[in-house]
Amino acid sequence: MTGGFVFSEKPIQIESGEGAYLYGEDGTEYLDFGASYAVASLGHSHPAVTEAIQEQAAKLTYVQASYPVDVRTELYEKLATLAPGDADNVWLCNSGTEANEAAMKFARSATGRSKIVATKRGFHGRTLGALAMTWKDKYKEPFEPLAGGVEFVPYGDEEALADAVDEETAALFLEPIQGEGGIHPASAEYLRHAREVTEEAGAALVFDEIQTGVGRTGDLWACEGVGVEPDILTSAKGIANGLPLGTTLVKDWIAEDPGDHGSTFSGGPVVCAAANATLDTVVEEDVPGHAAAVGEYLRSELEAAVDEHDLPVREVRGVGLMIGIQVKRGANRVLKNLALSEQILALPAGRTVVRLLPPLVIDERHADQFVDSLVEVLQ
Ligand SMILES: *Cc1c(COP(=O)(O)O)cnc(C)c1O
């Protein structure tokens, strides 16, 4: 019998990584413009994170979450300080989907209601609760029945939101910028409206910042950029720069009655050490500010290249270093050519969007390298 992964792998074998680059077994250098699903936010194997992991692993690799340890307490305090508004009560878990499961459970428990409102094209994860709030049928159909009581509204439609969020609603789940659904930023007015209708109905406003968070959009959290405070904020992906961590930050009124929830690996010391090092670096080096500046440069260079070379691109959109390039023909062919001919790795978002989520530490040279390669591939 030959062992293998259930799902297909790409024909590129990676052995090591440093900064914005991954290296193949044969020494080939790949520019990782997906940051491996936005996880390598500070670049691959960032030295400060590696050192924190090594030190903590040698000291204490794991202890059950009911015994306080300094490294976890430090992370609780850091997240409370960095949380938007007063969503400063912290739940730690091991992935994005689990952070959303917790958000769903906490909101139901705190409100005593069950209905959830989510958005068309939205993505919240693959476990049966988060999957129920995810839009795409392809992800859901083989696994039904999912958690019930989810109503979907078109993203960006204020009226539909006002109609759907009612006295039976426990929570409204929103990505401030839809990621997997094709890089669609919400307007500030829409997010403000979401704040108003949830407040009026007594429902929790949940921002899923699993992809947008930790500096990617030019602010630490995308909701800060538009000045809207959620009741619950979920994060994961880049928050521990490669180790599995999900966080659910909640306001007091949710934390007062969260029900009973738990996870054996919640807040393991090594993961907490990696997150502390990541967050310290993000804050001390103003990584969000850097992402805003380089993102602006990359977007304008992309737009200029599309015009100059008359490239088959319908639109370039996004905020900070979360950028979607909507191409006229299939995105997968573009991605394959970028990888195999130009040694640049990026991600799809649906059939026609090339999604860029590069490490937040890239500079203008990396941006130029990407734009030149894209021109090569699309011409
Ligand atoms: C990736 C993602 C998730 C799921 O996170 P996992 O760690 O893969 O479970 C949820 N929501 C958004 C917006 C995401 O981008």
PDBQT file of the ligand as one rigid body, heavy atoms in Angstrom, charges set to zero:
ROOT
HETATM    1  C1  LIG A 401      -9.133  30.646   6.012  1.00  0.00    +0.000 C 
HETATM    2  C2  LIG A 401     -10.365  31.270   6.548  1.00  0.00    +0.000 A 
HETATM    3  C3  LIG A 401     -11.175  30.606   7.485  1.00  0.00    +0.000 A 
HETATM    4  C4  LIG A 401     -10.876  29.200   7.965  1.00  0.00    +0.000 C 
HETATM    5  O1  LIG A 401      -9.674  29.108   8.653  1.00  0.00    +0.000 OA
HETATM    6  P1  LIG A 401      -8.977  27.653   8.841  1.00  0.00    +0.000 P 
HETATM    7  O2  LIG A 401      -7.794  27.940   9.705  1.00  0.00    +0.000 OA
HETATM    8  O3  LIG A 401      -8.630  27.152   7.477  1.00  0.00    +0.000 OA
HETATM    9  O4  LIG A 401      -9.979  26.794   9.508  1.00  0.00    +0.000 OA
HETATM   10  C5  LIG A 401     -12.288  31.259   7.961  1.00  0.00    +0.000 A 
HETATM   11  N1  LIG A 401     -12.607  32.501   7.546  1.00  0.00    +0.000 NA
HETATM   12  C6  LIG A 401     -11.853  33.176   6.669  1.00  0.00    +0.000 A 
HETATM   13  C7  LIG A 401     -12.245  34.554   6.270  1.00  0.00    +0.000 C 
HETATM   14  C8  LIG A 401     -10.721  32.575   6.123  1.00  0.00    +0.000 A 
HETATM   15  O5  LIG A 401      -9.986  33.228   5.216  1.00  0.00    +0.000 OA
ENDROOT
TORSDOF 0
